[in-house]
């Protein structure tokens, strides 16, 4: 539940908002799962059935200072031949997330 005392630029459904609202949580695009405040966004993702909250601010110092990510150029010299062998059954390995919790990642066969 998000409580906003004064509108102050918050929008819900592209309209100024003040009061209480339960932002839509989503597993797909963040369009329906976000509350904008200027360029900032409060995003409500769902991972393994558990909703969370993430803030996104494109104007942070770290983002402004970023010059991008260095990556090697693509080309035929960088292609490595291989062979795909599908799993015999569905696998669901558990890997740690950024909060240190184990999350399941389903691998289709």
C-alpha positions in Angstrom: 0.0 0.0 0.0 1.4 3.4 -0.9 0.3 6.5 1.1 0.8 9.9 -0.4 0.0 12.9 1.9 0.1 15.5 -0.9 0.0 15.1 -4.6 3.5 16.7 -5.0 3.8 15.3 -8.6 2.8 11.6 -7.9 0.6 10.1 -10.5 -1.5 7.0 -10.6 -3.1 6.1 -13.9 -1.5 9.2 -15.4 -3.4 11.5 -13.0 -2.2 13.5 -10.0 -2.7 11.5 -6.8 -2.9 11.9 -3.1 -4.2 9.3 -0.6 -3.8 5.5 -0.5 -3.3 3.2 -3.4 -2.2 -0.4 -4.0 0.0 -0.2 -7.1 -0.5 -3.0 -9.5 2.2 -5.6 -9.3 3.5 -7.3 -12.4 5.7 -9.9 -13.8 5.8 -8.5 -17.3 6.3 -4.8 -18.3 6.5 -2.3 -15.6 3.9 0.1 -17.1 1.0 -1.1 -14.9 3.3 -1.7 -12.0 4.8 1.7 -11.4 4.0 5.0 -9.8 5.8 7.9 -11.5 7.1 11.1 -9.8 8.7 13.1 -12.6 11.4 10.8 -14.1 11.5 8.7 -10.9 9.5 5.5 -10.7 8.3 3.2 -7.9 8.1 -0.2 -9.5 6.3 -3.1 -7.9 7.7 -6.4 -9.4 6.5 -9.9 -8.4 9.1 -12.6 -8.1 8.0 -16.2 -7.2 4.6 -14.8 -6.2 6.0 -12.3 -3.7 5.5 -8.5 -4.5 8.4 -6.1 -3.8 9.2 -2.5 -4.3 12.0 -0.9 -6.3 12.8 2.7 -6.8 14.2 3.9 -10.1 15.8 7.3 -10.5 17.6 8.0 -13.8 18.9 11.3 -12.3 21.1 9.8 -9.6 24.8 10.8 -9.5 25.9 7.2 -10.4 23.7 7.1 -13.5 24.8 10.5 -14.7 28.5 9.6 -14.2 28.1 6.3 -16.1 29.8 6.2 -19.5 28.3 2.9 -20.4 29.6 -0.7 -20.4 32.6 -1.7 -22.4 31.9 -4.7 -24.6 33.9 -6.5 -27.3 32.9 -5.9 -30.8 30.8 -8.6 -32.5 32.1 -10.5 -35.5 32.8 -13.9 -37.0 36.1 -14.2 -35.1 34.1 -14.2 -31.9 31.8 -17.1 -32.8 32.4 -20.4 -31.1 30.8 -23.5 -32.6 28.8 -25.6 -30.2 26.1 -28.2 -29.9 22.8 -27.9 -28.0 21.7 -30.8 -26.0 18.3 -30.4 -24.2 17.7 -31.5 -20.7 15.8 -34.8 -20.3 13.4 -33.2 -17.8 12.5 -29.8 -16.5 15.1 -28.4 -14.0 14.6 -25.7 -11.4 17.9 -24.6 -9.9 17.9 -22.2 -7.0 20.2 -19.2 -7.1 20.8 -16.4 -4.6 19.3 -13.0 -5.4 20.5 -9.6 -4.4 18.9 -9.9 -0.9 20.6 -13.3 -0.3 17.4 -15.3 -0.7 17.4 -18.5 -2.9 15.2 -18.0 -6.0 14.0 -20.7 -8.3 14.8 -20.4 -12.0 12.8 -22.8 -14.2 14.8 -24.2 -17.1 12.6 -25.6 -19.9 13.7 -28.7 -21.6 
